[in-house]
Amino acid sequence: MMSKPTTVQLVTAIRENLSAAILPAISDPGQQKLLAMIDHLMQTIAVRAEHEIDWMVTHNRAVVALAQDMVQAAEAPAPVIAALARYRENHSASLAASAVTADYALAAEVLATMLEATISDTGEFGLAARELLERDVAHGVQIVGEFELVPP
């Protein structure tokens, strides 16, 4: 019995029950593949539940810090300054998933404007912006993992 179950613990328990109780009762290969897809999605949900808020908040902070450094170095073009201002005006202190996701979208706009401004730049800010994008993509891959959608 779980006295204080986390989302990860709940999802893990569901996965274990599906594997132990449902999978042995299914003989149809198509239905087994469907259950494997459901299991993979549940695993993805568990990873996201454990890390998603932290990843987004960390990413947001890194993007904003880079944009602020770019502004302070007087290397930020007007679109970067404007995107950073929109982030500051609209960002929330809440850690609710919806608020953090909204902040993440604002930070994505800041990063996109920095990437556009430094597209052919091999300097500090261009390299750092591309590194932030690469880390974001790596987190996406880490969340999804290796997955092949197989129709039932």
C-alpha positions as CSV (number, residue, x, y, z in Angstrom):
1,M,0.0,0.0,0.0
2,M,1.2,3.5,-0.9
3,S,0.5,6.0,1.8
4,K,1.8,9.0,-0.2
5,P,1.8,7.9,-3.8
6,T,3.5,10.1,-6.4
7,T,2.3,10.2,-10.0
8,V,5.3,8.1,-10.9
9,Q,4.4,5.5,-8.3
10,L,0.8,5.4,-9.6
11,V,1.8,5.1,-13.2
12,T,4.4,2.4,-12.3
13,A,1.7,0.4,-10.4
14,I,-0.7,0.6,-13.4
15,R,2.1,-0.6,-15.8
16,E,2.9,-3.5,-13.5
17,N,-0.7,-4.5,-13.2
18,L,-1.2,-4.3,-17.0
19,S,1.9,-6.5,-17.5
20,A,1.0,-9.0,-14.8
21,A,-2.8,-9.3,-15.1
22,I,-3.8,-8.1,-18.6
23,L,-0.9,-9.1,-20.9
24,P,-1.0,-12.9,-20.1
25,A,-4.7,-12.9,-21.0
26,I,-4.2,-11.4,-24.4
27,S,-3.3,-13.8,-27.2
28,D,-4.0,-11.6,-30.2
29,P,-0.6,-10.1,-31.5
30,G,-2.3,-6.9,-32.5
31,Q,-3.7,-6.4,-29.1
32,Q,-0.3,-7.3,-27.5
33,K,1.3,-4.5,-29.6
34,L,-1.4,-2.1,-28.5
35,L,-0.7,-2.9,-24.9
36,A,3.0,-2.5,-25.6
37,M,2.2,1.0,-27.0
38,I,0.1,1.8,-23.9
39,D,3.0,0.6,-21.7
40,H,5.4,2.9,-23.5
41,L,3.1,5.8,-23.2
42,M,2.7,5.2,-19.5
43,Q,6.5,5.0,-19.1
44,T,6.8,8.3,-20.9
45,I,4.2,9.8,-18.6
46,A,6.2,8.6,-15.6
47,V,9.4,10.2,-16.8
48,R,7.6,13.4,-17.6
49,A,5.8,13.5,-14.2
50,E,9.1,13.1,-12.4
51,H,11.2,15.6,-14.4
52,E,9.1,17.9,-16.7
53,I,8.6,20.8,-14.3
54,D,12.3,20.9,-13.3
55,W,13.4,20.6,-16.9
56,M,11.2,23.4,-18.1
57,V,12.1,25.7,-15.1
58,T,15.8,25.1,-15.6
59,H,15.5,25.7,-19.3
60,N,13.6,28.9,-18.8
61,R,16.2,30.2,-16.4
62,A,19.0,29.4,-18.7
63,V,17.3,31.1,-21.7
64,V,16.5,34.2,-19.7
65,A,20.0,34.4,-18.3
66,L,21.5,34.1,-21.7
67,A,19.2,36.8,-23.1
68,Q,20.0,39.1,-20.2
69,D,23.7,38.5,-20.8
70,M,23.2,39.3,-24.5
71,V,21.4,42.5,-23.5
72,Q,24.0,43.6,-21.0
73,A,26.7,43.0,-23.6
74,A,24.8,45.3,-25.9
75,E,24.6,42.5,-28.5
76,A,20.9,41.9,-28.3
77,P,18.9,43.1,-31.3
78,A,15.4,44.7,-30.7
79,P,13.5,41.4,-31.2
80,V,15.5,39.7,-28.4
81,I,14.9,42.7,-26.1
82,A,11.2,42.6,-26.9
83,A,10.9,38.9,-26.4
84,L,12.7,39.1,-23.1
85,A,10.4,42.0,-22.0
86,R,7.3,39.8,-22.9
87,Y,8.8,37.0,-20.8
88,R,9.3,39.3,-17.8
89,E,5.9,40.8,-18.1
90,N,3.9,37.6,-18.5
91,H,6.0,35.0,-16.6
92,S,4.4,33.4,-13.5
93,A,6.0,32.5,-10.2
94,S,3.7,29.5,-10.0
95,L,5.0,25.9,-10.4
96,A,1.6,24.6,-11.6
97,A,2.1,22.7,-14.8
98,S,0.0,25.1,-16.8
99,A,1.9,28.1,-15.6
100,V,5.3,26.6,-16.1
101,T,4.3,25.4,-19.6
102,A,3.1,28.9,-20.4
103,D,6.5,30.3,-19.2
104,Y,8.2,27.7,-21.3
105,A,6.4,28.9,-24.4
106,L,7.5,32.5,-23.6
107,A,11.1,31.3,-23.1
108,A,10.9,29.4,-26.4
109,E,10.1,32.8,-28.1
110,V,13.1,34.3,-26.4
111,L,15.3,31.5,-27.6
112,A,13.9,31.6,-31.1
113,T,14.7,35.3,-31.4
114,M,18.2,34.7,-30.1
115,L,18.7,31.9,-32.6
116,E,17.5,34.0,-35.4
117,A,19.7,36.9,-34.4
118,T,22.8,34.6,-34.2
119,I,22.1,32.2,-37.0
120,S,25.5,32.6,-38.6
121,D,27.2,33.7,-35.5
122,T,30.0,31.6,-34.1
123,G,30.5,33.8,-31.1
124,E,29.6,33.2,-27.5
125,F,25.9,34.0,-27.7
126,G,25.3,32.1,-30.9
127,L,27.0,29.0,-29.6
128,A,25.2,29.2,-26.2
129,A,21.8,29.6,-27.9
130,R,22.4,26.6,-30.1
131,E,23.5,24.6,-27.0
132,L,20.3,25.5,-25.2
133,L,18.3,24.2,-28.2
134,E,20.3,21.0,-28.3
135,R,19.7,20.4,-24.6
136,D,16.0,21.0,-25.1
137,V,15.9,18.5,-28.0
138,A,17.9,16.0,-25.9
139,H,15.3,16.2,-23.1
140,G,12.6,15.6,-25.6
141,V,14.4,12.5,-26.7
142,Q,15.0,11.4,-23.1
143,I,11.3,11.8,-22.4
144,V,10.0,9.9,-25.4
145,G,12.8,7.3,-25.7
146,E,12.8,4.9,-28.5
147,F,9.3,4.4,-29.7
148,E,7.8,3.0,-32.8
149,L,4.1,3.5,-33.3
150,V,2.6,0.2,-34.4
151,P,-1.0,0.1,-35.4
152,P,-3.2,-2.5,-33.7
